[in-house]
Amino acid sequence: MTLEQLNTLVKLMGGNVDSVAVKAAKLVLVEGVSQVDAAKLLGAKPNTINNGVQRYKKAHQEIQKVYLEKEK
C-alpha cells in the first residue's frame, strides 16, 4: 500500500491521522515494519496494532477487489 492510498482510506473512513491505528497502518502497511516492532515504537499493545492494521488492510483489499474486477 502506498502512503497516498492509506491517506485516502483514512479520509474516506473518517479516521484520525494522529490515531494509533493510522500510525500502525502506516508503519506496517506502507513502511514494512513488523506489527511487533510497530507496537514497541508506538508504545501500544500488539492487539491494538493488529486491529488498526487489519481495519485498513481489509478496506484496501475491498476497494481493490471492486475496482480491479470492474476494469476487467
N, C-alpha and C positions, 0 to 999 in steps of 0.2 A: 504494500500500500504506500502511496506517496503522501507527503505532508499535505499537499493540496486536496487529495481525496479525503484524508482524515478531517481536515478543516471544514470541508463541505458537509461531511457526515455530522460533525458536531453542530454545525449551523442548522441543518435540516432536522436533527433530533432534539434541538433545544438544549444542547449540552453547554457546560461551562468550561471554557478553555483552561481555567485555573483549577479544575477538579482533579482529584487523584485518578479518576477513571480515564480522563482525557490524557493526562500526563503519562499514565501507564500505557495506554494505547499507542501514544507517540513513541515511547521508548521501545516497546515490544514490536509493534506492527510496522513502524516506519524505520526505526534505527537498528532493529535486530537484537536488542538486549533481551536476555532471558527474563522470564517472569520473576524468578528468584532474585536476580540482580536488581530488577526494577523495584521490587518490594524493599530491598535494602536501601537503594538510592532515594526512594520516596518516603521511607520510614513507615510503610504501610504493611498490613497483614497480607500474606500471599492470596488469601481468598478475595480480598478487596481488589487486588491487582487482576486476578483471574476474571472476576465479574466484569470489570471495566473493559478488559481486553476482549472478552467474548462478546460483549454487547456491540462493540464497534466492528469486530470481525464479522459477526453474523449479519449486521446491517450491510456491510461492504459486499459480502457474498450474495445477499439477496438482490442488491442493486445490480451487481454484475450479471447475475443469472437472468434477470428480467431483460436488461438491455442487450446482453450478448445473444440471447435467444431470439429477440425481436429483430436483430440485424441479420440473422441467417436467412 
